[in-house]
Amino acid sequence: QVQLVESGGGLVQAGGSLRLSCAASGRTFGSYAMGWFRQAPGKEREFVAAISWSGGSTYYADSVKGRSTLSRDNAGNAVYLQMNSLKPEDTAVYYCAAGYIRGNSMGGMDYWGKGTLVTVSS
């Protein structure tokens, strides 16, 4: 069993930065790939970024590639998403997930957090 709690969302101006954190509890955290998804109002949830269980491989959606960095601390049971050069279209609820790498994305998510809201003003 893994519980995920996101934090770090908020209101930021376009061009600004945010660091999202996902704190995990549970002894099996290190065996999962971890990732972030987001859901904007009126849209479907979409993949943002993922990191392998070892932290050795990362994957990003084209929409955030080059602006975001995903990292994990297995000793501290945490995952971090640094987002820079934020755009209004990045506005969404961001969800942390534990699952498996599928191609250049994630699949088979076993656990989800409740989300943290990111609002980017123009």
C-alpha positions as CSV (number, residue, x, y, z in Angstrom):
1,Q,0.0,0.0,0.0
2,V,1.3,3.4,-1.0
3,Q,-0.2,6.8,0.0
4,L,0.7,9.8,-2.0
5,V,0.3,13.5,-0.9
6,E,1.1,16.3,-3.3
7,S,2.1,19.8,-2.3
8,G,3.6,22.9,-3.9
9,G,0.8,24.1,-6.1
10,G,-0.3,27.7,-6.1
11,L,-0.8,30.8,-8.2
12,V,2.2,32.0,-10.3
13,Q,2.6,34.5,-13.1
14,A,3.5,33.3,-16.6
15,G,7.2,32.8,-16.9
16,G,7.5,31.8,-13.2
17,S,8.5,28.5,-11.6
18,L,7.0,26.1,-9.1
19,R,8.3,22.9,-7.5
20,L,5.7,20.2,-6.9
21,S,6.4,17.6,-4.2
22,C,4.9,14.2,-3.7
23,A,5.4,12.6,-0.4
24,A,4.9,8.8,-0.3
25,S,4.3,6.4,2.5
26,G,4.6,2.7,2.3
27,R,7.5,0.3,2.1
28,T,7.1,-0.5,-1.6
29,F,7.6,3.1,-2.8
30,G,11.1,2.3,-4.2
31,S,9.7,-0.5,-6.4
32,Y,7.4,1.8,-8.4
33,A,7.9,4.2,-11.2
34,M,6.5,7.6,-10.2
35,G,4.9,10.2,-12.3
36,W,2.8,13.3,-12.6
37,F,-0.4,13.8,-14.6
38,R,-2.5,16.9,-14.9
39,Q,-6.1,17.7,-15.6
40,A,-7.2,21.1,-16.8
41,P,-10.9,22.2,-16.5
42,G,-13.0,20.5,-19.1
43,K,-10.2,18.3,-20.3
44,E,-9.1,14.7,-19.8
45,R,-6.2,13.8,-17.5
46,E,-2.9,13.8,-19.3
47,F,0.6,12.5,-18.7
48,V,3.2,15.1,-17.7
49,A,6.4,13.2,-16.6
50,A,7.6,9.9,-15.2
51,I,10.7,8.6,-13.5
52,S,11.9,5.0,-13.2
53,W,12.1,3.3,-9.8
54,S,15.9,3.8,-9.8
55,G,15.6,7.4,-10.9
56,G,17.9,6.6,-13.8
57,S,15.4,7.3,-16.6
58,T,12.9,10.2,-17.0
59,Y,10.2,10.8,-19.5
60,Y,8.4,14.0,-20.3
61,A,5.4,15.0,-22.3
62,D,6.3,17.3,-25.3
63,S,4.2,20.1,-23.7
64,V,6.7,20.3,-20.7
65,K,9.9,18.9,-22.2
66,G,12.8,21.3,-21.7
67,R,10.9,23.3,-19.0
68,S,10.5,20.6,-16.3
69,T,12.8,18.3,-14.3
70,L,11.6,15.3,-12.4
71,S,13.6,13.7,-9.6
72,R,13.1,11.3,-6.8
73,D,14.5,10.6,-3.4
74,N,13.9,6.9,-2.6
75,A,15.5,7.3,0.9
76,G,13.1,10.1,1.6
77,N,10.1,8.6,-0.2
78,A,9.5,11.7,-2.3
79,V,9.3,12.8,-5.9
80,Y,9.8,16.4,-7.1
81,L,8.7,18.1,-10.3
82,Q,10.4,21.4,-11.0
83,M,8.5,23.4,-13.6
84,N,10.0,26.5,-15.1
85,S,8.8,29.1,-17.7
86,L,5.2,28.3,-16.8
87,K,2.5,29.1,-19.2
88,P,-1.2,29.8,-18.7
89,E,-1.9,26.5,-20.4
90,D,-0.1,24.7,-17.6
91,T,-3.0,25.6,-15.3
92,A,-4.4,22.3,-14.0
93,V,-4.7,20.0,-11.1
94,Y,-1.5,18.0,-10.9
95,Y,-1.7,14.4,-9.6
96,C,1.2,12.2,-8.4
97,A,0.9,8.5,-9.3
98,A,2.8,5.3,-8.6
99,G,2.9,2.8,-11.5
100,Y,5.0,1.4,-14.3
101,I,6.9,2.8,-17.3
102,R,5.1,2.1,-20.6
103,G,7.1,3.2,-23.6
104,N,7.8,6.9,-23.0
105,S,4.9,7.3,-20.5
106,M,3.3,5.6,-17.6
107,G,0.7,2.9,-17.3
108,G,-0.9,0.6,-14.8
109,M,-1.1,3.2,-12.0
110,D,-1.8,1.5,-8.8
111,Y,-1.9,4.6,-6.6
112,W,-2.9,8.3,-7.0
113,G,-2.7,11.3,-4.9
114,K,-5.6,13.8,-4.5
115,G,-3.9,16.5,-6.5
116,T,-2.5,20.0,-6.1
117,L,-3.8,23.0,-8.1
118,V,-1.4,25.0,-10.2
119,T,-2.8,28.3,-11.6
120,V,-0.7,30.3,-14.1
121,S,-1.8,33.8,-14.7
122,S,-1.1,35.7,-17.9
